[in-house]
Amino acid sequence: MSPRVTSKTRVLTLLGDPVEHSLSPLIQNAAFRHARVDGVYVALRCSAADLQGVMGALARAGGGGNVTVPHKEKAASVLDERSEAVRRTGACNTFWGEGGRIHGDNTDVEGFRRALRSFVNGPAEGLRVLLLGAGGAARAVLVGLLDEGVAEVRVLNRTVERARAMARRIGGARVRVAETPGDIDDQDFDLIVNATSLGLSAGDPQPLDLERLARAGAVMDLLYGPDGTAFVHQAEALGIRATDGVEMLVQQGAVAFERWWGRPAPLDAMRDAVAAVRAR
Ligand code: NAP
């Protein structure tokens, strides 16, 4: 929360269902405090039927927020002004009001790009990448990978048709869909990105047995947990450099902060807020 909530305080919300698990209120309120902006960020469980009304009312009142599972696609259809990232992914995770219109962006794209660049220590140009998943997060990752100039993306998803649809929408010559898990056996990849939700529930299988590959240069898991994730642990046990999704979470939040407040986000304060929770 900002030091004092008054009638001028902007209300930013996380809209989704469920929202209780989210770290975004913690990260954004820490950022608001640190940057001394007059805003408060709250999570609001919201049904699909209520989404349009809530987004419109908040935006008209000078506020905005984030949108999470399962409403990112629906949110894109509610907007009056769509960023290029929204148009390419068909999803919106950040919105705000401006001149009486609802503006929206998908900051998962830029958040992923920033996290990727920091993980690979520079541009990701020329990399051969295996992308696991074809849901909303995978679409943002695919756009980010292509914009970073990777050489090739192989997509592996449980539902092949969903992967094909994603490749048709976003792809191009650099994107190829693996028809079966066997298609990637003994292949060589510089980077594996897990954008499936496998690992969220206890007892989930690993998204991929990394030993099937001839080489896995590095692993990025979009999931995060207090002590990394099972996929990150699998990679590290095989001597593969790996990271979980916390930096992407912070970076997509930082881009959202920039959209709402028109100034750079206090990244260190946001990272510290996450680290404090993870240390508990
Ligand atoms: P989504 O749209 O529901 O997509 C889920 C993906 O996981 C689909 O590819 C789905 O495959 C796959 N999947 C689910 N259960 C599976 C199973 N039992 N076996 C194999 N594949 C399975 O979700 P999303 O929005 O893309 O989010 C995916 C993950 O990314 C979530 O865990 C989310 O928390 C994380 N995420 C992290 C960040 C961050 O900032 N770190 C940002 C966004 C998302 P099918 O197509 O076959 O169903």
Residues whose N, C-alpha, C, O or C-beta is under 5 A from the ligand:
A	BS01	NAP	G133 A134 G135 G136 A137 A138 N157 R158 T159 R162 A195 T196 S197 L198 L222 L223 G245 V246 M248 L249
